[in-house]
């Protein structure tokens, strides 16, 4: 049997049995998209930014339903400065009725563009928030706060970010 035939048969079997394949290919989790407001403090400056924040969270450990893995990305802007973050790490959560409280500790990289220069420091992101289920099926509203620490050469930078938006749970 050729590789093309094998791929076509695998695709057809996934299409014919969507419930079984969904359980194996896509674990439970959520997707978040929202707006962000950031406050950045470096050695001599304090800057405020507006932008976006988004994340994908999966719960791969069925035995530990409170433990998830989150990939978070954000972009914040002000005149002459653009800052992008991407981080990955664990998130713990607990559900109380319609409320879900969570905290995370993640690490990743930041790209800051200013005056034609681009910097790429390693960052740590510590944060948490709360999700509130809304009347639409599988949707919640999120309020999230993060502390982001970066260190480049001999300078450190401390960023604080608040974001809010919609969460789709799958």
ChimeraX commands (.cxc) that place a marker at each C-alpha (Angstrom):
marker #1 position 0.00,0.00,0.00 radius 0.5
marker #1 position 1.41,3.42,-0.96 radius 0.5
marker #1 position 1.83,6.32,1.43 radius 0.5
marker #1 position -0.85,8.32,-0.36 radius 0.5
marker #1 position -3.45,5.56,0.06 radius 0.5
marker #1 position -2.52,5.22,3.75 radius 0.5
marker #1 position -2.94,8.96,4.31 radius 0.5
marker #1 position -6.31,9.01,2.52 radius 0.5
marker #1 position -7.57,6.01,4.54 radius 0.5
marker #1 position -6.41,7.59,7.81 radius 0.5
marker #1 position -8.17,10.86,6.91 radius 0.5
marker #1 position -11.40,9.06,5.99 radius 0.5
marker #1 position -11.37,7.02,9.21 radius 0.5
marker #1 position -10.95,10.23,11.23 radius 0.5
marker #1 position -13.87,11.80,9.37 radius 0.5
marker #1 position -16.10,8.73,9.85 radius 0.5
marker #1 position -15.40,8.41,13.57 radius 0.5
marker #1 position -15.13,12.00,14.84 radius 0.5
marker #1 position -16.10,11.33,18.47 radius 0.5
marker #1 position -13.45,8.69,19.04 radius 0.5
marker #1 position -10.77,10.67,17.22 radius 0.5
marker #1 position -11.60,13.90,19.09 radius 0.5
marker #1 position -11.02,12.21,22.42 radius 0.5
marker #1 position -7.58,11.05,21.30 radius 0.5
marker #1 position -6.34,14.04,19.33 radius 0.5
marker #1 position -7.66,17.00,21.30 radius 0.5
marker #1 position -7.49,16.85,25.10 radius 0.5
marker #1 position -9.67,19.14,27.16 radius 0.5
marker #1 position -8.57,22.73,27.52 radius 0.5
marker #1 position -9.38,26.30,26.55 radius 0.5
marker #1 position -8.46,29.13,24.21 radius 0.5
marker #1 position -8.36,32.74,25.40 radius 0.5
marker #1 position -8.27,36.03,23.48 radius 0.5
marker #1 position -8.44,39.46,25.04 radius 0.5
marker #1 position -7.19,43.01,25.36 radius 0.5
marker #1 position -4.26,43.97,27.58 radius 0.5
marker #1 position -2.95,46.98,29.45 radius 0.5
marker #1 position 0.71,46.92,30.55 radius 0.5
marker #1 position 2.90,49.05,32.77 radius 0.5
marker #1 position 6.65,48.69,32.20 radius 0.5
marker #1 position 9.37,49.88,34.56 radius 0.5
marker #1 position 13.02,49.70,33.54 radius 0.5
marker #1 position 16.03,51.40,35.11 radius 0.5
marker #1 position 14.89,55.00,34.46 radius 0.5
marker #1 position 11.55,54.90,32.60 radius 0.5
marker #1 position 7.97,54.03,33.36 radius 0.5
marker #1 position 5.87,53.34,30.25 radius 0.5
marker #1 position 2.25,52.32,29.71 radius 0.5
marker #1 position 1.12,50.12,26.82 radius 0.5
marker #1 position -2.10,48.80,25.28 radius 0.5
marker #1 position -2.39,45.63,23.21 radius 0.5
marker #1 position -3.64,42.05,23.15 radius 0.5
marker #1 position -3.15,38.77,25.02 radius 0.5
marker #1 position -4.01,35.22,24.02 radius 0.5
marker #1 position -3.36,31.73,25.30 radius 0.5
marker #1 position -4.00,28.05,24.71 radius 0.5
marker #1 position -4.26,25.74,27.71 radius 0.5
marker #1 position -4.48,21.94,27.69 radius 0.5
marker #1 position -5.07,19.46,30.49 radius 0.5
marker #1 position -3.03,16.42,29.41 radius 0.5
marker #1 position -3.00,14.70,32.82 radius 0.5
marker #1 position -6.38,13.07,33.44 radius 0.5
marker #1 position -5.36,12.06,36.95 radius 0.5
marker #1 position -4.40,15.66,37.83 radius 0.5
marker #1 position -7.32,17.64,36.37 radius 0.5
marker #1 position -6.21,20.81,38.18 radius 0.5
marker #1 position -2.83,20.90,36.36 radius 0.5
marker #1 position -2.58,22.31,32.84 radius 0.5
marker #1 position 0.07,23.42,30.38 radius 0.5
marker #1 position -0.35,26.95,29.00 radius 0.5
marker #1 position 1.17,28.69,25.97 radius 0.5
marker #1 position 0.62,32.45,26.24 radius 0.5
marker #1 position 1.42,35.17,23.72 radius 0.5
marker #1 position 0.94,38.91,23.93 radius 0.5
marker #1 position 1.75,42.11,22.12 radius 0.5
marker #1 position 1.67,45.59,23.65 radius 0.5
marker #1 position 2.31,48.89,21.93 radius 0.5
marker #1 position 2.94,52.59,22.42 radius 0.5
marker #1 position 4.38,55.23,20.10 radius 0.5
marker #1 position 7.83,54.08,19.01 radius 0.5
marker #1 position 7.86,50.86,21.08 radius 0.5
marker #1 position 6.50,47.36,20.36 radius 0.5
marker #1 position 6.81,44.48,22.79 radius 0.5
marker #1 position 5.91,40.82,22.14 radius 0.5
marker #1 position 6.03,37.96,24.67 radius 0.5
marker #1 position 5.68,34.22,24.26 radius 0.5
marker #1 position 5.82,31.97,27.33 radius 0.5
marker #1 position 5.14,28.33,28.18 radius 0.5
marker #1 position 4.64,26.62,31.53 radius 0.5
marker #1 position 2.35,24.97,34.07 radius 0.5
marker #1 position -0.93,26.40,35.33 radius 0.5
marker #1 position -2.87,25.17,38.37 radius 0.5
marker #1 position -6.58,25.84,38.70 radius 0.5
marker #1 position -9.57,25.15,40.89 radius 0.5
marker #1 position -13.27,25.44,40.01 radius 0.5
marker #1 position -15.87,26.78,42.44 radius 0.5
marker #1 position -19.30,26.60,40.79 radius 0.5
marker #1 position -19.25,29.08,37.90 radius 0.5
marker #1 position -15.84,30.47,38.90 radius 0.5
marker #1 position -12.41,29.06,38.01 radius 0.5
marker #1 position -9.36,30.48,39.81 radius 0.5
marker #1 position -5.89,29.84,38.35 radius 0.5
marker #1 position -2.20,30.69,38.81 radius 0.5
marker #1 position 0.78,30.06,36.54 radius 0.5
marker #1 position 4.57,30.30,36.44 radius 0.5
marker #1 position 5.90,30.40,32.90 radius 0.5
marker #1 position 9.08,31.26,31.05 radius 0.5
marker #1 position 9.89,32.33,27.53 radius 0.5
marker #1 position 11.25,35.11,25.37 radius 0.5
marker #1 position 10.39,38.74,24.74 radius 0.5
marker #1 position 11.01,40.83,21.66 radius 0.5
marker #1 position 11.19,44.59,22.15 radius 0.5
marker #1 position 11.49,46.91,19.17 radius 0.5
marker #1 position 12.40,50.54,19.76 radius 0.5
marker #1 position 14.10,53.17,17.57 radius 0.5
marker #1 position 15.07,50.59,14.95 radius 0.5
marker #1 position 16.74,48.30,17.51 radius 0.5
marker #1 position 15.44,44.88,18.54 radius 0.5
marker #1 position 16.14,43.14,21.86 radius 0.5
marker #1 position 15.36,39.52,22.83 radius 0.5
marker #1 position 15.66,38.95,26.61 radius 0.5
marker #1 position 14.58,35.79,28.41 radius 0.5
marker #1 position 11.54,36.43,30.65 radius 0.5
marker #1 position 9.72,34.90,33.60 radius 0.5
marker #1 position 5.96,35.40,33.87 radius 0.5
marker #1 position 4.11,34.84,37.16 radius 0.5
marker #1 position 0.40,35.48,37.26 radius 0.5
marker #1 position -3.11,34.34,37.81 radius 0.5
marker #1 position -6.71,35.21,37.36 radius 0.5
marker #1 position -10.29,34.13,37.35 radius 0.5
marker #1 position -12.73,32.80,34.74 radius 0.5
marker #1 position -16.49,33.27,35.12 radius 0.5
marker #1 position -18.85,31.08,33.10 radius 0.5
marker #1 position -21.30,33.07,31.00 radius 0.5
marker #1 position -24.70,31.90,29.72 radius 0.5
marker #1 position -23.31,30.87,26.32 radius 0.5
marker #1 position -22.33,27.19,26.18 radius 0.5
marker #1 position -18.60,26.52,26.71 radius 0.5
marker #1 position -17.68,30.21,27.11 radius 0.5
marker #1 position -16.28,32.18,30.04 radius 0.5
marker #1 position -15.07,35.70,30.73 radius 0.5
marker #1 position -11.48,36.03,32.03 radius 0.5
marker #1 position -9.71,38.61,34.16 radius 0.5
marker #1 position -5.94,37.95,34.33 radius 0.5
marker #1 position -2.93,39.70,35.89 radius 0.5
marker #1 position 0.76,39.00,35.24 radius 0.5
marker #1 position 4.15,40.09,36.55 radius 0.5
marker #1 position 6.83,39.76,33.86 radius 0.5
marker #1 position 10.52,40.05,34.74 radius 0.5
marker #1 position 13.26,40.34,32.12 radius 0.5
marker #1 position 17.00,40.80,32.35 radius 0.5
marker #1 position 19.12,41.97,29.42 radius 0.5
marker #1 position 22.84,42.65,29.89 radius 0.5
marker #1 position 23.04,44.64,33.14 radius 0.5
marker #1 position 19.49,46.05,33.01 radius 0.5
marker #1 position 16.35,44.52,34.49 radius 0.5
marker #1 position 12.80,45.31,33.56 radius 0.5
marker #1 position 9.60,44.69,35.50 radius 0.5
marker #1 position 6.31,44.63,33.58 radius 0.5
marker #1 position 2.83,44.39,35.01 radius 0.5
marker #1 position 0.02,43.34,32.66 radius 0.5
marker #1 position -3.73,43.12,33.14 radius 0.5
marker #1 position -5.96,41.58,30.51 radius 0.5
marker #1 position -9.58,40.66,30.00 radius 0.5
marker #1 position -11.42,38.75,27.31 radius 0.5
marker #1 position -13.36,35.70,26.24 radius 0.5
marker #1 position -12.48,32.03,26.89 radius 0.5
marker #1 position -13.72,29.09,24.82 radius 0.5
marker #1 position -13.58,25.78,26.72 radius 0.5
marker #1 position -13.36,22.55,24.72 radius 0.5
marker link #1:1,2 radius 0.2
marker link #1:2,3 radius 0.2
marker link #1:3,4 radius 0.2
marker link #1:4,5 radius 0.2
marker link #1:5,6 radius 0.2
marker link #1:6,7 radius 0.2
marker link #1:7,8 radius 0.2
marker link #1:8,9 radius 0.2
marker link #1:9,10 radius 0.2
marker link #1:10,11 radius 0.2
marker link #1:11,12 radius 0.2
marker link #1:12,13 radius 0.2
marker link #1:13,14 radius 0.2
marker link #1:14,15 radius 0.2
marker link #1:15,16 radius 0.2
marker link #1:16,17 radius 0.2
marker link #1:17,18 radius 0.2
marker link #1:18,19 radius 0.2
marker link #1:19,20 radius 0.2
marker link #1:20,21 radius 0.2
marker link #1:21,22 radius 0.2
marker link #1:22,23 radius 0.2
marker link #1:23,24 radius 0.2
marker link #1:24,25 radius 0.2
marker link #1:25,26 radius 0.2
marker link #1:26,27 radius 0.2
marker link #1:27,28 radius 0.2
marker link #1:28,29 radius 0.2
marker link #1:29,30 radius 0.2
marker link #1:30,31 radius 0.2
marker link #1:31,32 radius 0.2
marker link #1:32,33 radius 0.2
marker link #1:33,34 radius 0.2
marker link #1:34,35 radius 0.2
marker link #1:35,36 radius 0.2
marker link #1:36,37 radius 0.2
marker link #1:37,38 radius 0.2
marker link #1:38,39 radius 0.2
marker link #1:39,40 radius 0.2
marker link #1:40,41 radius 0.2
marker link #1:41,42 radius 0.2
marker link #1:42,43 radius 0.2
marker link #1:43,44 radius 0.2
marker link #1:44,45 radius 0.2
marker link #1:45,46 radius 0.2
marker link #1:46,47 radius 0.2
marker link #1:47,48 radius 0.2
marker link #1:48,49 radius 0.2
marker link #1:49,50 radius 0.2
marker link #1:50,51 radius 0.2
marker link #1:51,52 radius 0.2
marker link #1:52,53 radius 0.2
marker link #1:53,54 radius 0.2
marker link #1:54,55 radius 0.2
marker link #1:55,56 radius 0.2
marker link #1:56,57 radius 0.2
marker link #1:57,58 radius 0.2
marker link #1:58,59 radius 0.2
marker link #1:59,60 radius 0.2
marker link #1:60,61 radius 0.2
marker link #1:61,62 radius 0.2
marker link #1:62,63 radius 0.2
marker link #1:63,64 radius 0.2
marker link #1:64,65 radius 0.2
marker link #1:65,66 radius 0.2
marker link #1:66,67 radius 0.2
marker link #1:67,68 radius 0.2
marker link #1:68,69 radius 0.2
marker link #1:69,70 radius 0.2
marker link #1:70,71 radius 0.2
marker link #1:71,72 radius 0.2
marker link #1:72,73 radius 0.2
marker link #1:73,74 radius 0.2
marker link #1:74,75 radius 0.2
marker link #1:75,76 radius 0.2
marker link #1:76,77 radius 0.2
marker link #1:77,78 radius 0.2
marker link #1:78,79 radius 0.2
marker link #1:79,80 radius 0.2
marker link #1:80,81 radius 0.2
marker link #1:81,82 radius 0.2
marker link #1:82,83 radius 0.2
marker link #1:83,84 radius 0.2
marker link #1:84,85 radius 0.2
marker link #1:85,86 radius 0.2
marker link #1:86,87 radius 0.2
marker link #1:87,88 radius 0.2
marker link #1:88,89 radius 0.2
marker link #1:89,90 radius 0.2
marker link #1:90,91 radius 0.2
marker link #1:91,92 radius 0.2
marker link #1:92,93 radius 0.2
marker link #1:93,94 radius 0.2
marker link #1:94,95 radius 0.2
marker link #1:95,96 radius 0.2
marker link #1:96,97 radius 0.2
marker link #1:97,98 radius 0.2
marker link #1:98,99 radius 0.2
marker link #1:99,100 radius 0.2
marker link #1:100,101 radius 0.2
marker link #1:101,102 radius 0.2
marker link #1:102,103 radius 0.2
marker link #1:103,104 radius 0.2
marker link #1:104,105 radius 0.2
marker link #1:105,106 radius 0.2
marker link #1:106,107 radius 0.2
marker link #1:107,108 radius 0.2
marker link #1:108,109 radius 0.2
marker link #1:109,110 radius 0.2
marker link #1:110,111 radius 0.2
marker link #1:111,112 radius 0.2
marker link #1:112,113 radius 0.2
marker link #1:113,114 radius 0.2
marker link #1:114,115 radius 0.2
marker link #1:115,116 radius 0.2
marker link #1:116,117 radius 0.2
marker link #1:117,118 radius 0.2
marker link #1:118,119 radius 0.2
marker link #1:119,120 radius 0.2
marker link #1:120,121 radius 0.2
marker link #1:121,122 radius 0.2
marker link #1:122,123 radius 0.2
marker link #1:123,124 radius 0.2
marker link #1:124,125 radius 0.2
marker link #1:125,126 radius 0.2
marker link #1:126,127 radius 0.2
marker link #1:127,128 radius 0.2
marker link #1:128,129 radius 0.2
marker link #1:129,130 radius 0.2
marker link #1:130,131 radius 0.2
marker link #1:131,132 radius 0.2
marker link #1:132,133 radius 0.2
marker link #1:133,134 radius 0.2
marker link #1:134,135 radius 0.2
marker link #1:135,136 radius 0.2
marker link #1:136,137 radius 0.2
marker link #1:137,138 radius 0.2
marker link #1:138,139 radius 0.2
marker link #1:139,140 radius 0.2
marker link #1:140,141 radius 0.2
marker link #1:141,142 radius 0.2
marker link #1:142,143 radius 0.2
marker link #1:143,144 radius 0.2
marker link #1:144,145 radius 0.2
marker link #1:145,146 radius 0.2
marker link #1:146,147 radius 0.2
marker link #1:147,148 radius 0.2
marker link #1:148,149 radius 0.2
marker link #1:149,150 radius 0.2
marker link #1:150,151 radius 0.2
marker link #1:151,152 radius 0.2
marker link #1:152,153 radius 0.2
marker link #1:153,154 radius 0.2
marker link #1:154,155 radius 0.2
marker link #1:155,156 radius 0.2
marker link #1:156,157 radius 0.2
marker link #1:157,158 radius 0.2
marker link #1:158,159 radius 0.2
marker link #1:159,160 radius 0.2
marker link #1:160,161 radius 0.2
marker link #1:161,162 radius 0.2
marker link #1:162,163 radius 0.2
marker link #1:163,164 radius 0.2
marker link #1:164,165 radius 0.2
marker link #1:165,166 radius 0.2
marker link #1:166,167 radius 0.2
marker link #1:167,168 radius 0.2
marker link #1:168,169 radius 0.2
marker link #1:169,170 radius 0.2
view
